[in-house]
Amino acid sequence: MSKKNNNQDGFVFSTNKNFEFNNDDDEPMESLPPQQQNLKVFLDRIGGGKLITRVNGFIGNEADLEALGKMLKQKCGVGGSVKNEEILVQGDHREKVIKLLTDANYKAKKAGG
């Protein structure tokens, strides 16, 4: 019976008897400063024809992304969520979101159609 290695990095076998695999994924990712973030703001339609403003391109840890999403939702006065490394804000708030992000020193621009 063969043994499978479930490692995502593609490591299969080592001939070194003293080899120990070090997985550095345990360290939390450090967020880039706002000036180095390149955020893109999209307008999408979800089920039922509802509009949603989507912000993606954030590089950093989940806590900073959640805090940014919370700030955007509060300033726009609407609901939303943070999923799959994207911020979702209910409604068409592209202009307001871009203004809020640029006021907070983020690089943000309108994307999509």
C-alpha positions in Angstrom: 0.0 0.0 0.0 1.5 3.4 -0.9 1.5 6.3 1.4 0.4 9.7 0.0 1.8 13.0 1.1 -1.0 15.5 1.6 1.4 18.5 1.4 0.2 21.3 -0.9 3.7 22.4 -1.9 4.3 19.3 -4.0 7.0 17.8 -1.7 7.1 14.1 -2.3 10.2 12.4 -0.9 13.6 13.1 0.7 16.6 10.8 1.0 17.9 12.7 4.0 17.2 10.7 7.2 17.3 13.8 9.3 15.0 15.9 7.1 12.2 17.7 8.8 9.6 19.5 6.8 9.0 23.1 8.0 5.7 24.6 7.1 5.8 28.4 7.4 2.0 28.9 6.9 1.4 29.2 10.6 2.7 32.8 10.7 -0.1 35.4 10.1 0.4 37.4 6.9 1.4 41.0 7.5 -0.7 43.6 5.8 0.9 46.0 3.3 0.6 49.7 4.2 -2.4 51.5 2.6 -0.1 53.4 0.2 1.0 50.1 -1.3 -2.4 48.5 -1.6 -3.9 48.5 -5.1 -7.6 48.0 -4.6 -10.2 47.6 -7.3 -13.9 48.5 -6.9 -16.4 46.6 -9.0 -20.2 46.8 -9.4 -21.8 43.4 -9.6 -25.3 42.0 -9.7 -26.3 39.1 -7.5 -29.3 36.8 -7.5 -32.6 38.7 -7.9 -30.9 41.6 -9.7 -29.6 43.3 -6.6 -26.5 45.5 -7.0 -23.4 45.0 -4.8 -20.2 46.9 -4.6 -17.2 44.6 -4.5 -13.6 45.6 -3.4 -10.7 43.2 -4.0 -7.0 43.3 -4.3 -6.3 43.7 -0.5 -3.0 42.1 0.5 -2.8 41.3 4.2 -4.3 39.5 7.1 -7.9 38.7 7.6 -8.3 41.0 10.7 -7.2 44.1 8.8 -9.5 43.2 5.9 -12.4 42.7 8.3 -11.7 46.1 9.9 -11.6 47.8 6.5 -14.8 46.2 5.5 -16.5 47.2 8.7 -15.4 50.8 8.2 -16.7 50.9 4.6 -20.1 49.4 5.6 -20.5 51.9 8.5 -19.6 54.9 6.4 -22.0 53.9 3.6 -24.7 53.0 6.1 -25.4 49.6 4.6 -24.8 45.9 5.2 -22.4 43.6 3.5 -19.8 41.0 4.3 -16.1 40.0 3.8 -15.7 36.7 1.9 -13.0 35.1 -0.2 -10.6 38.0 0.4 -13.2 40.5 -0.9 -15.3 43.2 0.7 -18.9 43.2 -0.4 -21.1 46.3 0.3 -24.8 46.2 -0.5 -25.9 48.6 -3.2 -24.1 50.8 -5.8 -21.7 52.8 -3.6 -18.6 52.8 -5.9 -18.0 56.5 -5.8 -18.4 56.7 -2.1 -16.2 53.7 -1.5 -13.5 55.0 -3.7 -13.5 58.4 -2.0 -13.4 56.7 1.5 -10.5 54.5 0.4 -8.5 57.4 -1.1 -9.2 59.5 2.0 -7.7 56.6 4.1 -4.5 56.7 1.8 -5.4 53.5 -0.1 -4.9 53.4 -3.9 -8.3 52.5 -5.3 -9.8 52.7 -8.7 -13.0 51.8 -10.4 -12.8 48.6 -12.4 -15.1 46.6 -14.6 -17.8 47.9 -16.8 
